[in-house]
Amino acid sequence: MELKVLNSDPKRYGITEKKKSDIDLLTAQVIDAEAVVQQQTTVVSAITQKSIKYQGYLLDAENYRTQSLSNKNLIDQVIQNAIDLSGNSEIAFTKMTDANQNTEQVAIEVTVLINKLIYSVEIINKLSNLVIRKKSLNPLISDDLITKINAAGTDANNAVALTLIALKSIFAAQTSCLESEAATALEQKQALNLYTTLTGQKNPNETTVVLENNSIQSLLYKANSDAKIAYLESNKANDETIRQLNVATTNLNKAQVKLKSLQAALAAANAAALAS
């Protein structure tokens, strides 16, 4: 009895192999797409951490810039106060010097006046003694004359006493002026020393900030300049990190979309293969 071998339909066999080949290709593509998504996810995660760090750097740089600017403005105020104190002390010193000179002149004039008053008292006393002696020889000399001469002597003595009190007050005022003058001179000197310490310059009329010295002003000005540069660099780095994160996120989204598309195509191919 002759046996007949039943062969499958070659056309159907070719379709099945084609579907299997398509499924294998899609499966490989899905695996590759998953690897790409995983890689892009890792990149996004790393750049996100980097972005958080750089945002912290930028915040620190901004705070440092703000503080350094505040310090710069503060040192400018302190220097201006030192300049004002020096100028006011110089004016006060000049006025004190003038007052002291005027007091000395008044003291000289009052001393001359006292000498004249003392001389007047001596003359009046001599005149009084002379009139009294004459009165003893000549009773016709008026008693009223003697009374007036004696009164003149008393007034002259009182004038001397009052002038001496005035001279004492003048000397006290002169001492006060000298003390104030010395204090004002010291104050001016200290203000200038403070200005020199702060700026490294000796003349308050100098307005240019010398950045090469080691004065407080120079250091704070340089710190402010460095803070500005540091902020710009931090801001630039932060912007670049954000740009990188945006690119990486876009790449991840594209990879995820491609993966989902391939997964959908693979699922459809598997479904079609099972249905055939």
CORUR-V955958 format. One record per backbone hydrogen bond with DSSP energy under -0.5 kcal/mol. NH is the residue of the N-H (numbers start at 1). CO is the residue of the C=O. Records with the same first field share a line. If there is no record, write none. Layout:
NH: CO  CO
This chain:
6: 4
7: 5
10: 8
13: 9
14: 10
15: 11
16: 12
17: 13
18: 14
19: 15
20: 16
21: 17
22: 18
23: 19
24: 20
25: 21
26: 22
27: 23
28: 24
29: 25
30: 26
31: 27
32: 28
33: 29
34: 30
35: 31
36: 32
37: 33
38: 34
39: 35
40: 36
41: 37
42: 38
43: 39
44: 40
45: 41
46: 42
47: 43
48: 44
49: 45
50: 46
51: 47
52: 48
53: 49
54: 50
55: 51
56: 52
57: 53
58: 54
59: 55
60: 56
61: 57
62: 58
63: 59
64: 60
65: 61
66: 62
67: 63
68: 64
69: 65
70: 66
71: 67
72: 68
73: 69
74: 70
75: 71
76: 72
77: 73
78: 74
79: 75
80: 76
81: 77
82: 78
83: 79
84: 80
85: 81
86: 82
87: 83
88: 84
89: 85
90: 86
91: 87
92: 88
93: 89
94: 90
95: 91
96: 92
97: 93
98: 94
99: 95
100: 96
101: 97
102: 98
103: 99
104: 100
105: 101
106: 102
107: 103
108: 104
109: 105
110: 106
111: 107
112: 108
113: 109
114: 110
115: 111
116: 112
117: 113
118: 114
119: 115
120: 116
121: 117
122: 118
123: 119
124: 120
125: 121
126: 122
127: 123
128: 124
129: 125
130: 126
131: 127
132: 128
133: 129
134: 130
135: 131
136: 132
137: 133
138: 134
141: 138
146: 142
147: 143
148: 144
149: 145
150: 146
151: 147
152: 148
153: 149
154: 150
155: 151
156: 152
157: 153
158: 154
159: 155
160: 156
161: 157
162: 158
163: 159
164: 160
165: 161
166: 162
167: 163
168: 164
169: 165
170: 166
171: 167
172: 168
173: 169
174: 170
175: 171
176: 172
177: 173
178: 174
179: 175
180: 176
181: 177
182: 178
183: 179
184: 180
185: 181
186: 182
187: 183
188: 184
189: 185
190: 186
191: 187
192: 188
193: 189
194: 190
195: 191
196: 192
197: 193
198: 194
199: 195
200: 196
204: 202
206: 203
210: 208
211: 209
216: 197
217: 198
219: 215
220: 216
221: 217
222: 218
223: 219
224: 220
225: 221
226: 222
227: 223
228: 224
229: 225
230: 226
231: 227
232: 228
233: 229
234: 230
235: 231
236: 232
237: 233
238: 234
239: 235
240: 236
241: 237
242: 238
243: 239
244: 240
245: 241
246: 242
247: 243
248: 244
249: 245
250: 246
251: 247
252: 248
253: 249
254: 250
255: 251
256: 252
257: 253
258: 254
259: 255
260: 256
261: 257
262: 258
263: 259
264: 260
265: 261
266: 262
267: 263
268: 264
269: 265
270: 266
271: 267
272: 268
273: 269
274: 270
275: 271
276: 272
